[in-house]
Amino acid sequence: MSKHIKATAEAGKEFYLKFLQNGEAIVMLNLLKFKSKADYTGLELLKPKEEITGEEAYKLYTNNTLDGLKRIGSEILFYGESKNFLIGPNSEKWDVVLLVKHQSVQSFIEFAKSKVYLNNVGHRTAGLEDSRLLPTTEITNYI
């Protein structure tokens, strides 16, 4: 199974073009798998003095960026533990499911370009073994 930590340029462009048009709020579904030990190779300036777990590194990322996220009107809707799919491949096991709501694709991009994000995203990289990020929009006339 391929590991996915960062979006490809092609996926980023497709996301931007698709969601920019509708201007609606987006909810990002994050599936997160943590490393047992955070790997700060190439990120020595961020590396804590003591060895930490991947989950602890991700928590540093979250704690350090949460105010910046809130400042642009985004919010964490859900953060929960997960393990095995009820329906899905046994080969994929995720530690955490995270839902983050952004007011628009512009606010998501604004956050991704912010100093607070750029100064802390290394903790995310150090902590994650694998991840998935699925942008979604609400279907209001479904029911």
C-alpha positions in Angstrom: 0.0 0.0 0.0 1.4 3.4 -1.0 1.9 6.0 1.8 0.3 9.4 1.4 1.4 12.4 3.5 1.2 15.4 1.1 -1.1 16.2 -1.8 0.4 16.0 -5.3 0.4 19.2 -7.4 -2.2 17.6 -9.7 -4.5 16.7 -6.9 -4.1 20.2 -5.4 -5.0 21.9 -8.6 -8.0 19.6 -9.2 -9.2 20.3 -5.6 -8.8 24.0 -6.0 -10.6 24.3 -9.4 -13.5 22.0 -8.3 -14.2 23.6 -5.0 -13.4 27.2 -5.9 -16.4 27.3 -8.3 -19.0 26.5 -5.7 -17.7 28.8 -2.9 -19.3 26.6 -0.3 -18.0 25.4 3.0 -15.9 22.2 2.8 -15.4 19.5 5.3 -12.1 17.7 5.1 -12.2 14.0 6.1 -8.8 13.0 7.4 -7.8 9.4 8.1 -4.6 9.4 10.1 -2.1 6.6 10.9 0.7 7.6 13.3 4.3 6.4 13.4 5.2 4.6 16.6 8.1 7.1 17.0 8.1 10.6 15.4 10.7 11.0 12.7 12.2 14.5 12.5 14.8 13.7 9.9 15.4 16.9 8.0 13.3 18.8 10.6 15.9 19.2 13.3 14.8 22.8 14.2 11.3 21.4 15.2 12.6 18.3 16.9 11.7 18.1 20.6 14.5 17.4 23.1 13.0 14.1 24.1 11.8 11.3 21.7 8.0 11.4 21.2 5.4 9.3 19.5 3.9 10.1 16.1 0.6 10.9 17.9 2.4 13.3 20.2 4.0 15.0 17.2 0.6 15.4 15.5 -0.8 16.8 18.7 2.0 19.5 18.7 1.0 20.3 15.1 -2.7 20.6 16.1 -2.1 22.5 19.3 0.2 25.0 17.5 -2.1 25.6 14.6 -5.6 25.5 16.2 -5.7 29.3 16.9 -4.8 30.1 13.3 -7.4 27.7 12.1 -10.1 29.3 14.2 -8.9 32.8 13.2 -10.0 32.1 9.6 -13.4 30.7 10.6 -12.5 27.0 10.4 -13.2 24.5 13.1 -12.6 20.9 14.1 -15.9 19.1 14.0 -14.7 15.7 15.2 -11.6 13.9 16.4 -12.0 10.3 17.2 -10.2 7.0 17.6 -10.5 4.4 14.8 -9.0 1.0 14.1 -10.7 -1.4 11.6 -13.2 -0.9 8.9 -16.6 -2.6 9.3 -16.8 -2.4 5.5 -13.5 -1.9 3.7 -10.1 -3.4 3.2 -8.5 -5.2 6.2 -5.2 -3.8 4.9 -6.1 -0.2 5.9 -6.0 0.5 9.6 -6.4 4.1 10.8 -5.7 5.5 14.3 -7.8 8.6 14.0 -10.6 10.1 12.0 -10.6 13.9 11.9 -13.2 16.2 10.4 -12.3 19.9 9.8 -14.7 22.4 8.4 -13.5 25.3 6.3 -15.7 28.2 5.1 -14.4 27.8 1.6 -11.5 26.5 -0.5 -10.1 30.0 -0.2 -10.0 29.8 3.6 -8.4 26.3 3.4 -5.7 27.7 1.1 -5.2 30.8 3.3 -4.6 28.5 6.2 -2.2 26.3 4.2 -0.2 29.4 3.3 -0.2 30.9 6.8 3.0 31.3 8.8 1.5 29.3 11.7 0.8 26.3 9.4 4.1 26.5 7.6 6.1 26.8 10.8 4.4 23.7 12.3 3.5 21.3 9.4 6.8 19.5 10.1 5.3 18.1 13.3 2.5 16.6 11.1 5.0 15.1 8.7 7.2 13.7 11.5 4.2 12.1 13.2 2.2 10.5 10.3 3.0 7.1 8.8 0.1 7.5 6.4 -3.0 9.6 5.8 -5.9 10.3 3.5 -7.6 13.7 3.0 -11.0 13.8 1.3 -12.7 17.1 0.7 -16.5 17.0 0.9 -19.4 19.4 0.5 -22.8 19.1 2.0 -25.7 17.9 -0.1 -28.6 19.9 1.2 -31.5 18.5 -0.8 -30.8 14.8 -0.2 -33.5 14.1 2.4 
